[in-house]
Amino acid sequence: MKLKDVFISLSENQFLNQAAQKYGLKMGASSVVAGTTIEEAIEGIRELNRRGISCTVDCLGEFVSDKAEATKAKDQIIHVIEAIHDTEVDAHISLKPSQLGLDIDYAFCLENLKEIAETASRYEMFINIDMENYERLEPSFRLLEELTQNYPNIGTVIQAYFYRAQSDIERLKDYRLRIVKGAYKETNDVAYQDKMDIDDNFLRLIEYHLQNGKFTSIATHDHQIIEHVKRFVEANHIPKDKFEFQMLYGFRTELQYQLAKEGYQFCTYVPFGTDWYGYFMRRLAERPQNISLVTKQVFNK
Ligand code: FAD
């Protein structure tokens, strides 16, 4: 088994997830998770805002298995929207349909999302529907399409490792889209496995949406992709207000600051909450060098 697969399996381990919640941000997670409370996260957001960076906030939550947990997650997200509004920070929301009950009952999940969208629309706040694994892809697109009949300020994510990504981006070209490589373990029935194929498709999708779509969020830590995009927008006269770069909180922070300084719109994805374990394991799966976050923490004690 590859190291990547080991971390993905660990991210799916509900027992370890529950154990981790009891002990606060451990194993180096504090450098990539902006605290366990919204107050702590707001502090991190203020610091980024001071540098001209906007934020998208993720209330971490995984393994939602009953309606009460999903309702709690919905209430928490609404609380975060209110906190963003009240503190006047430059931020919006990212959320995961599974957190709001997608695996339990589609209609129930849609109702939760409607309540969230109703609150966000009051403050003209954008909501991004994060994309999870393949089974949840089509239902998540359906949620988006149903919700935006009444709440247009919602977008989603296209994952470049899927073969179907090009037809999805054409279907969703009128939406604000975040384009990523893809973080979950998928089989070769549905997804490219080779890094070069994924990177090629990633660039094709970014170029397509920059030229044909609404707003494009290019979410990557890959400096080669970023350099390519800079050249592409310049050559094709794509204005800077049509796209932004995004990275995760705590990753390549200097590059984040530099891109903002160069005048590009930049948005940092800021996760917070006690339910940090699955998120942290997926980051280790993506880049085993991130293990240095763990070892640094262990040796700095
Ligand atoms: P990689 O392919 O991991 O790395 C490419 C190269 O970039 C590396 O070889 C290295 O040279 C350089 N590099 C990368 N990271 C670092 C680093 N930390 N330090 C120094 N050099 C580095 N996935 C989903 O499936 N659904 C989502 O909704 C989703 N949302 C996301 C939102 C944001 C803002 C971001 C940034 C990612 C999101 N992802 C999501 C994760 C994404 O799919 C990838 O798994 C993740 O971003 C890793 O791919 P990458 O493009 O950053 O670069």
Residues whose N, C-alpha, C, O or C-beta is under 5 A from the ligand:
A	BS01	FAD	D130 M131 E132 V157 Q159 V180 K181 G182 A183 Y184 A219 T220 H221 D222 H223 Q246 M247 L248 F251 R252 Y269 E286
